[in-house]
Amino acid sequence: MFRTYSKDQTTNAYTKWLASTTSADTCMFAHRKSFEEGKGLSAFNNADLKDQMKIWRKQAKDGVITIRNCNSKTKTTDDGREWFIFVVQAKSELGIDPLGMFVLGEMVDGFVYAFTSKANRDRIQKYIMKGLTEFPCDCDCEQ
């Protein structure tokens, strides 16, 4: 099903997320169902991430998802905050992520996860993709 997201909706959700986040929240993302229900952006703390990493690893081993190096970037939001992103992508289209497009300036098919720490982002991506091959890329990256 096709969903429509607006810039105002997404930037307002980002502002609300910043006001409600705690120092324990280490990853921001737009959980599509919650976002569409008006609950705004979501967060993972380290314990949540540990559980989610296992799910992503299994999905990557099963060939359901991938995380491409070309989509692991550093983005600075309009408020000057620096975020370290990776994108979880599937073989089928997932749609454009509203957080990526409207807040982080990254229009990409998949789910964008924005980390407060580059080291955490890199460690998690390495764990998920260890020994696995990324799906072929059709972008202009040098993969």
N, CA and C atoms as an extended XYZ file, in Angstrom:
429
Properties=species:S:1:pos:R:3:atomname:S:1:resname:S:1:resid:I:1 pbc="F F F"
N         0.840       -1.173        0.000 N   MET     1
C         0.000        0.000        0.000 CA  MET     1
C         0.891        1.244        0.000 C   MET     1
N         0.562        2.204       -0.812 N   PHE     2
C         1.321        3.442       -0.932 CA  PHE     2
C         0.905        4.419        0.159 C   PHE     2
N         1.867        4.991        0.810 N   ARG     3
C         1.608        5.978        1.865 CA  ARG     3
C         2.161        7.327        1.444 C   ARG     3
N         1.547        8.385        1.917 N   THR     4
C         2.023        9.729        1.654 CA  THR     4
C         2.494       10.340        2.961 C   THR     4
N         3.691       10.909        2.924 N   TYR     5
C         4.246       11.584        4.085 CA  TYR     5
C         4.539       13.020        3.684 C   TYR     5
N         4.338       13.958        4.589 N   SER     6
C         4.650       15.350        4.288 CA  SER     6
C         5.904       15.783        5.050 C   SER     6
N         6.539       16.827        4.519 N   LYS     7
C         7.714       17.370        5.197 CA  LYS     7
C         7.325       17.918        6.563 C   LYS     7
N         6.220       18.658        6.642 N   ASP     8
C         5.786       19.217        7.924 CA  ASP     8
C         5.521       18.115        8.947 C   ASP     8
N         4.831       17.075        8.531 N   GLN     9
C         4.531       15.950        9.426 CA  GLN     9
C         5.821       15.348        9.972 C   GLN     9
N         6.801       15.172        9.100 N   THR    10
C         8.040       14.516        9.497 CA  THR    10
C         8.916       15.427       10.341 C   THR    10
N         9.048       16.682        9.957 N   THR    11
C         9.884       17.586       10.752 CA  THR    11
C         9.249       17.870       12.120 C   THR    11
N         7.928       17.925       12.186 N   ASN    12
C         7.261       18.064       13.488 CA  ASN    12
C         7.509       16.839       14.363 C   ASN    12
N         7.483       15.666       13.756 N   ALA    13
C         7.758       14.429       14.501 CA  ALA    13
C         9.197       14.436       15.023 C   ALA    13
N        10.119       14.937       14.228 N   TYR    14
C        11.523       15.030       14.640 CA  TYR    14
C        11.661       15.977       15.837 C   TYR    14
N        11.006       17.117       15.767 N   THR    15
C        11.056       18.090       16.862 CA  THR    15
C        10.480       17.486       18.147 C   THR    15
N         9.361       16.792       18.036 N   LYS    16
C         8.760       16.120       19.204 CA  LYS    16
C         9.687       15.037       19.739 C   LYS    16
N        10.336       14.297       18.841 N   TRP    17
C        11.252       13.232       19.252 CA  TRP    17
C        12.403       13.819       20.050 C   TRP    17
N        12.976       14.910       19.559 N   LEU    18
C        14.094       15.539       20.270 CA  LEU    18
C        13.696       15.973       21.671 C   LEU    18
N        12.468       16.462       21.820 N   ALA    19
C        11.998       16.937       23.116 CA  ALA    19
C        11.751       15.798       24.097 C   ALA    19
N        11.488       14.610       23.577 N   SER    20
C        11.134       13.490       24.456 CA  SER    20
C        12.238       12.446       24.613 C   SER    20
N        13.297       12.579       23.873 N   THR    21
C        14.351       11.569       23.905 CA  THR    21
C        15.170       11.658       25.191 C   THR    21
N        15.822       10.569       25.509 N   THR    22
C        16.728       10.547       26.660 CA  THR    22
C        18.127       10.209       26.171 C   THR    22
N        19.098       10.352       27.034 N   SER    23
C        20.480       10.034       26.655 CA  SER    23
C        20.658        8.547       26.362 C   SER    23
N        19.733        7.724       26.822 N   ALA    24
C        19.804        6.283       26.555 CA  ALA    24
C        19.382        5.936       25.122 C   ALA    24
N        18.678        6.850       24.458 N   ASP    25
C        18.222        6.606       23.090 CA  ASP    25
C        19.383        6.827       22.132 C   ASP    25
N        19.819        5.751       21.474 N   THR    26
C        21.012        5.829       20.634 CA  THR    26
C        20.721        5.704       19.143 C   THR    26
N        19.458        5.484       18.786 N   CYS    27
C        19.100        5.316       17.381 CA  CYS    27
C        17.677        5.825       17.160 C   CYS    27
N        17.509        6.624       16.114 N   MET    28
C        16.206        7.188       15.757 CA  MET    28
C        15.764        6.580       14.434 C   MET    28
N        14.456        6.314       14.318 N   PHE    29
C        13.924        5.781       13.067 CA  PHE    29
C        12.428        6.046       12.993 C   PHE    29
N        11.885        5.904       11.796 N   ALA    30
C        10.447        6.083       11.589 CA  ALA    30
C         9.813        4.701       11.459 C   ALA    30
N         9.296        4.186       12.551 N   HIS    31
C         8.542        2.931       12.496 CA  HIS    31
C         7.255        3.266       11.748 C   HIS    31
N         7.105        2.712       10.560 N   ARG    32
C         6.052        3.183        9.651 CA  ARG    32
C         4.654        3.129       10.260 C   ARG    32
N         4.296        2.033       10.893 N   LYS    33
C         2.941        1.930       11.446 CA  LYS    33
C         2.719        2.966       12.553 C   LYS    33
N         3.658        3.062       13.469 N   SER    34
C         3.539        4.051       14.550 CA  SER    34
C         3.524        5.463       13.992 C   SER    34
N         4.370        5.704       12.999 N   PHE    35
C         4.440        7.029       12.392 CA  PHE    35
C         3.106        7.397       11.747 C   PHE    35
N         2.538        6.452       11.020 N   GLU    36
C         1.262        6.696       10.352 CA  GLU    36
C         0.110        6.872       11.336 C   GLU    36
N         0.232        6.292       12.522 N   GLU    37
C        -0.789        6.447       13.552 CA  GLU    37
C        -0.604        7.735       14.345 C   GLU    37
N         0.362        8.558       13.938 N   GLY    38
C         0.590        9.838       14.594 CA  GLY    38
C         1.435        9.769       15.843 C   GLY    38
N         2.094        8.643       16.077 N   LYS    39
C         2.909        8.489       17.286 CA  LYS    39
C         4.314        9.058       17.115 C   LYS    39
N         4.641        9.521       15.911 N   GLY    40
C         5.936       10.155       15.690 CA  GLY    40
C         7.053        9.174       15.426 C   GLY    40
N         8.275        9.635       15.667 N   LEU    41
C         9.464        8.822       15.436 CA  LEU    41
C         9.721        7.905       16.619 C   LEU    41
N        10.472        6.869       16.373 N   SER    42
C        10.778        5.877       17.405 CA  SER    42
C        12.264        5.909       17.738 C   SER    42
N        12.613        5.236       18.829 N   ALA    43
C        14.009        5.184       19.262 CA  ALA    43
C        14.356        3.787       19.751 C   ALA    43
N        15.627        3.449       19.572 N   PHE    44
C        16.202        2.251       20.179 CA  PHE    44
C        17.219        2.713       21.208 C   PHE    44
N        17.225        2.044       22.362 N   ASN    45
C        18.342        2.200       23.280 CA  ASN    45
C        19.258        0.993       23.034 C   ASN    45
N        20.328        0.874       23.774 N   ASN    46
C        21.282       -0.212       23.500 CA  ASN    46
C        20.674       -1.599       23.695 C   ASN    46
N        19.812       -1.754       24.685 N   ALA    47
C        19.169       -3.057       24.909 CA  ALA    47
C        18.241       -3.398       23.743 C   ALA    47
N        17.458       -2.410       23.279 N   ASP    48
C        16.586       -2.636       22.118 CA  ASP    48
C        17.414       -3.023       20.896 C   ASP    48
N        18.510       -2.307       20.706 N   LEU    49
C        19.364       -2.570       19.546 CA  LEU    49
C        19.949       -3.974       19.576 C   LEU    49
N        20.321       -4.419       20.746 N   LYS    50
C        20.893       -5.759       20.866 CA  LYS    50
C        19.899       -6.810       20.373 C   LYS    50
N        18.639       -6.662       20.760 N   ASP    51
C        17.599       -7.587       20.295 CA  ASP    51
C        17.352       -7.434       18.795 C   ASP    51
N        17.289       -6.189       18.323 N   GLN    52
C        17.020       -5.939       16.909 CA  GLN    52
C        18.161       -6.441       16.028 C   GLN    52
N        19.392       -6.339       16.507 N   MET    53
C        20.546       -6.817       15.740 CA  MET    53
C        20.410       -8.301       15.400 C   MET    53
N        19.918       -9.065       16.340 N   LYS    54
C        19.740      -10.508       16.104 CA  LYS    54
C        18.702      -10.752       15.017 C   LYS    54
N        17.650       -9.965       15.030 N   ILE    55
C        16.602      -10.098       14.002 CA  ILE    55
C        17.170       -9.727       12.637 C   ILE    55
N        17.862       -8.579       12.578 N   TRP    56
C        18.457       -8.155       11.304 CA  TRP    56
C        19.470       -9.177       10.797 C   TRP    56
N        20.287       -9.721       11.686 N   ARG    57
C        21.310      -10.694       11.279 CA  ARG    57
C        20.650      -11.917       10.649 C   ARG    57
N        19.604      -12.427       11.282 N   LYS    58
C        18.900      -13.583       10.732 CA  LYS    58
C        18.286      -13.244        9.373 C   LYS    58
N        17.666      -12.070        9.274 N   GLN    59
C        17.061      -11.668        8.007 CA  GLN    59
C        18.126      -11.516        6.916 C   GLN    59
N        19.276      -10.975        7.260 N   ALA    60
C        20.359      -10.825        6.287 CA  ALA    60
C        20.893      -12.192        5.859 C   ALA    60
N        21.067      -13.107        6.815 N   LYS    61
C        21.539      -14.459        6.477 CA  LYS    61
C        20.537      -15.193        5.599 C   LYS    61
N        19.252      -14.922        5.806 N   ASP    62
C        18.198      -15.554        5.008 CA  ASP    62
C        18.001      -14.868        3.655 C   ASP    62
N        18.748      -13.784        3.406 N   GLY    63
C        18.652      -13.070        2.140 CA  GLY    63
C        17.446      -12.165        2.005 C   GLY    63
N        16.837      -11.816        3.133 N   VAL    64
C        15.642      -10.974        3.115 CA  VAL    64
C        16.017       -9.492        3.071 C   VAL    64
N        17.068       -9.115        3.800 N   ILE    65
C        17.498       -7.713        3.858 CA  ILE    65
C        18.990       -7.616        3.568 C   ILE    65
N        19.428       -6.394        3.336 N   THR    66
C        20.848       -6.076        3.239 CA  THR    66
C        21.076       -4.668        3.754 C   THR    66
N        22.309       -4.383        4.088 N   ILE    67
C        22.718       -3.024        4.440 CA  ILE    67
C        23.930       -2.728        3.566 C   ILE    67
N        23.755       -1.836        2.620 N   ARG    68
C        24.822       -1.503        1.668 CA  ARG    68
C        25.748       -0.438        2.256 C   ARG    68
N        27.037       -0.637        2.063 N   ASN    69
C        28.012        0.355        2.526 CA  ASN    69
C        27.775        1.726        1.903 C   ASN    69
N        27.331        1.738        0.640 N   CYS    70
C        27.137        3.026       -0.044 CA  CYS    70
C        26.041        3.867        0.604 C   CYS    70
N        25.191        3.262        1.408 N   ASN    71
C        24.121        4.007        2.085 CA  ASN    71
C        24.453        4.326        3.538 C   ASN    71
N        25.651        3.989        3.966 N   SER    72
C        26.078        4.337        5.328 CA  SER    72
C        26.776        5.680        5.253 C   SER    72
N        26.109        6.691        5.766 N   LYS    73
C        26.585        8.060        5.594 CA  LYS    73
C        26.466        8.838        6.893 C   LYS    73
N        27.109       10.001        6.885 N   THR    74
C        26.971       10.958        7.972 CA  THR    74
C        26.104       12.090        7.459 C   THR    74
N        25.073       12.423        8.202 N   LYS    75
C        24.153       13.479        7.801 CA  LYS    75
C        24.043       14.498        8.929 C   LYS    75
N        23.940       15.759        8.554 N   THR    76
C        23.743       16.834        9.517 CA  THR    76
C        22.360       17.428        9.269 C   THR    76
N        21.549       17.469       10.312 N   THR    77
C        20.201       18.017       10.195 CA  THR    77
C        20.265       19.541       10.243 C   THR    77
N        19.151       20.177        9.902 N   ASP    78
C        19.086       21.642        9.885 CA  ASP    78
C        19.425       22.259       11.244 C   ASP    78
N        19.223       21.496       12.315 N   ASP    79
C        19.523       22.015       13.655 CA  ASP    79
C        20.984       21.796       14.048 C   ASP    79
N        21.800       21.273       13.126 N   GLY    80
C        23.234       21.108       13.367 CA  GLY    80
C        23.641       19.796       14.002 C   GLY    80
N        22.679       18.925       14.280 N   ARG    81
C        23.023       17.624       14.870 CA  ARG    81
C        23.586       16.699       13.799 C   ARG    81
N        24.570       15.912       14.186 N   GLU    82
C        25.189       14.962       13.274 CA  GLU    82
C        24.644       13.563       13.559 C   GLU    82
N        24.248       12.870       12.486 N   TRP    83
C        23.683       11.526       12.583 CA  TRP    83
C        24.458       10.595       11.660 C   TRP    83
N        24.586        9.359       12.093 N   PHE    84
C        25.306        8.348       11.324 CA  PHE    84
C        24.277        7.303       10.918 C   PHE    84
N        24.003        7.219        9.625 N   ILE    85
C        22.881        6.399        9.171 CA  ILE    85
C        23.327        5.140        8.462 C   ILE    85
N        22.453        4.130        8.540 N   PHE    86
C        22.474        3.033        7.577 CA  PHE    86
C        21.048        2.773        7.165 C   PHE    86
N        20.915        2.070        6.046 N   VAL    87
C        19.603        1.826        5.474 CA  VAL    87
C        19.395        0.324        5.348 C   VAL    87
N        18.344       -0.181        5.945 N   VAL    88
C        17.962       -1.582        5.799 CA  VAL    88
C        17.105       -1.669        4.540 C   VAL    88
N        17.573       -2.477        3.582 N   GLN    89
C        16.868       -2.614        2.319 CA  GLN    89
C        16.512       -4.070        2.075 C   GLN    89
N        15.449       -4.266        1.300 N   ALA    90
C        14.978       -5.608        0.960 CA  ALA    90
C        15.044       -5.781       -0.551 C   ALA    90
N        14.851       -7.011       -1.000 N   LYS    91
C        14.828       -7.274       -2.438 CA  LYS    91
C        13.617       -6.632       -3.090 C   LYS    91
N        12.538       -6.502       -2.337 N   SER    92
C        11.344       -5.828       -2.853 CA  SER    92
C        11.347       -4.385       -2.351 C   SER    92
N        10.611       -3.537       -3.038 N   GLU    93
C        10.556       -2.132       -2.635 CA  GLU    93
C         9.874       -1.979       -1.282 C   GLU    93
N        10.449       -1.122       -0.464 N   LEU    94
C         9.879       -0.819        0.843 CA  LEU    94
C         9.275        0.575        0.875 C   LEU    94
N         9.619        1.398       -0.083 N   GLY    95
C         9.154        2.779       -0.111 CA  GLY    95
C        10.196        3.713        0.460 C   GLY    95
N        10.013        4.985        0.180 N   ILE    96
C        10.937        6.012        0.647 CA  ILE    96
C        10.685        6.276        2.130 C   ILE    96
N        11.752        6.346        2.885 N   ASP    97
C        11.671        6.571        4.324 CA  ASP    97
C        11.478        8.068        4.600 C   ASP    97
N        10.418        8.455        5.339 N   PRO    98
C        10.160        9.879        5.576 CA  PRO    98
C        11.252       10.565        6.406 C   PRO    98
N        11.807        9.871        7.388 N   LEU    99
C        12.882       10.450        8.197 CA  LEU    99
C        14.084       10.744        7.311 C   LEU    99
N        14.446        9.776        6.488 N   GLY   100
C        15.582        9.968        5.594 CA  GLY   100
C        15.363       11.117        4.636 C   GLY   100
N        14.198       11.158        4.040 N   MET   101
C        13.939       12.158        3.010 CA  MET   101
C        13.792       13.572        3.566 C   MET   101
N        12.969       13.758        4.576 N   PHE   102
C        12.618       15.099        5.017 CA  PHE   102
C        13.501       15.660        6.131 C   PHE   102
N        14.120       14.821        6.928 N   VAL   103
C        14.937       15.319        8.035 CA  VAL   103
C        16.422       15.168        7.738 C   VAL   103
N        16.796       14.018        7.176 N   LEU   104
C        18.213       13.738        6.948 CA  LEU   104
C        18.670       14.025        5.515 C   LEU   104
N        17.729       14.304        4.628 N   GLY   105
C        18.088       14.641        3.254 CA  GLY   105
C        18.594       13.473        2.441 C   GLY   105
N        18.123       12.267        2.729 N   GLU   106
C        18.561       11.056        2.037 CA  GLU   106
C        17.337       10.330        1.502 C   GLU   106
N        17.075       10.462        0.209 N   MET   107
C        15.917        9.809       -0.396 CA  MET   107
C        16.345        8.436       -0.899 C   MET   107
N        15.942        7.423       -0.175 N   VAL   108
C        16.375        6.066       -0.491 CA  VAL   108
C        15.254        5.093       -0.153 C   VAL   108
N        15.157        4.036       -0.941 N   ASP   109
C        14.180        2.989       -0.679 CA  ASP   109
C        14.673        2.145        0.494 C   ASP   109
N        13.865        2.012        1.511 N   GLY   110
C        14.252        1.203        2.663 CA  GLY   110
C        13.950        1.910        3.967 C   GLY   110
N        14.499        1.376        5.036 N   PHE   111
C        14.299        1.930        6.374 CA  PHE   111
C        15.604        2.570        6.842 C   PHE   111
N        15.551        3.863        7.140 N   VAL   112
C        16.726        4.618        7.576 CA  VAL   112
C        16.802        4.582        9.100 C   VAL   112
N        17.974        4.238        9.606 N   TYR   113
C        18.243        4.250       11.047 CA  TYR   113
C        19.367        5.249       11.288 C   TYR   113
N        19.117        6.220       12.161 N   ALA   114
C        20.070        7.288       12.440 CA  ALA   114
C        20.640        7.104       13.846 C   ALA   114
N        21.945        6.929       13.905 N   PHE   115
C        22.635        6.658       15.162 CA  PHE   115
C        23.341        7.908       15.670 C   PHE   115
N        23.444        8.012       16.980 N   THR   116
C        24.160        9.131       17.588 CA  THR   116
C        25.666        8.898       17.578 C   THR   116
N        26.091        7.656       17.339 N   SER   117
C        27.508        7.302       17.367 CA  SER   117
C        27.896        6.546       16.092 C   SER   117
N        28.933        7.026       15.426 N   LYS   118
C        29.439        6.345       14.231 CA  LYS   118
C        29.968        4.956       14.591 C   LYS   118
N        30.650        4.859       15.722 N   ALA   119
C        31.209        3.577       16.152 CA  ALA   119
C        30.099        2.537       16.339 C   ALA   119
N        28.972        2.936       16.967 N   ASN   120
C        27.852        2.007       17.144 CA  ASN   120
C        27.273        1.598       15.801 C   ASN   120
N        27.043        2.582       14.917 N   ARG   121
C        26.492        2.281       13.600 CA  ARG   121
C        27.384        1.285       12.854 C   ARG   121
N        28.681        1.553       12.838 N   ASP   122
C        29.619        0.695       12.111 CA  ASP   122
C        29.691       -0.704       12.717 C   ASP   122
N        29.702       -0.781       14.034 N   ARG   123
C        29.773       -2.081       14.723 CA  ARG   123
C        28.529       -2.919       14.431 C   ARG   123
N        27.366       -2.293       14.471 N   ILE   124
C        26.109       -3.010       14.228 CA  ILE   124
C        26.030       -3.474       12.781 C   ILE   124
N        26.394       -2.590       11.852 N   GLN   125
C        26.372       -2.969       10.439 CA  GLN   125
C        27.343       -4.117       10.168 C   GLN   125
N        28.518       -4.055       10.751 N   LYS   126
C        29.517       -5.116       10.556 CA  LYS   126
C        28.989       -6.447       11.091 C   LYS   126
N        28.354       -6.429       12.252 N   TYR   127
C        27.784       -7.647       12.829 CA  TYR   127
C        26.711       -8.236       11.912 C   TYR   127
N        25.821       -7.400       11.423 N   ILE   128
C        24.710       -7.873       10.599 CA  ILE   128
C        25.207       -8.476        9.288 C   ILE   128
N        26.179       -7.821        8.663 N   MET   129
C        26.604       -8.200        7.313 CA  MET   129
C        27.854       -9.075        7.291 C   MET   129
N        28.377       -9.471        8.443 N   LYS   130
C        29.619      -10.249        8.490 CA  LYS   130
C        29.505      -11.518        7.637 C   LYS   130
N        30.417      -11.629        6.673 N   GLY   131
C        30.468      -12.819        5.822 CA  GLY   131
C        29.387      -12.873        4.753 C   GLY   131
N        28.585      -11.838        4.625 N   LEU   132
C        27.486      -11.829        3.662 CA  LEU   132
C        27.777      -10.844        2.534 C   LEU   132
N        27.148      -11.061        1.413 N   THR   133
C        27.284      -10.180        0.262 CA  THR   133
C        26.073       -9.264        0.184 C   THR   133
N        26.339       -7.976       -0.061 N   GLU   134
C        25.242       -7.022       -0.225 CA  GLU   134
C        24.467       -7.364       -1.490 C   GLU   134
N        23.180       -7.013       -1.534 N   PHE   135
C        22.402       -7.132       -2.769 CA  PHE   135
C        23.063       -6.238       -3.812 C   PHE   135
N        22.968       -6.592       -5.084 N   PRO   136
C        23.511       -5.713       -6.131 CA  PRO   136
C        22.885       -4.330       -6.042 C   PRO   136
N        23.702       -3.338       -6.325 N   CYS   137
C        23.283       -1.941       -6.206 CA  CYS   137
C        23.079       -1.345       -7.593 C   CYS   137
N        22.040       -0.553       -7.752 N   ASP   138
C        21.791        0.085       -9.043 CA  ASP   138
C        21.997        1.602       -8.974 C   ASP   138
N        22.703        2.056       -7.970 N   CYS   139
C        22.965        3.491       -7.848 CA  CYS   139
C        24.323        3.807       -8.472 C   CYS   139
N        24.762        5.037       -8.329 N   ASP   140
C        26.011        5.471       -8.919 CA  ASP   140
C        27.215        5.256       -8.004 C   ASP   140
N        27.052        4.504       -6.930 N   CYS   141
C        28.165        4.280       -6.027 CA  CYS   141
C        29.204        3.379       -6.711 C   CYS   141
N        30.334        3.274       -6.112 N   GLU   142
C        31.417        2.485       -6.710 CA  GLU   142
C        31.489        1.100       -6.114 C   GLU   142
N        30.367        0.475       -5.907 N   GLN   143
C        30.299       -0.862       -5.297 CA  GLN   143
C        30.816       -1.897       -6.246 C   GLN   143
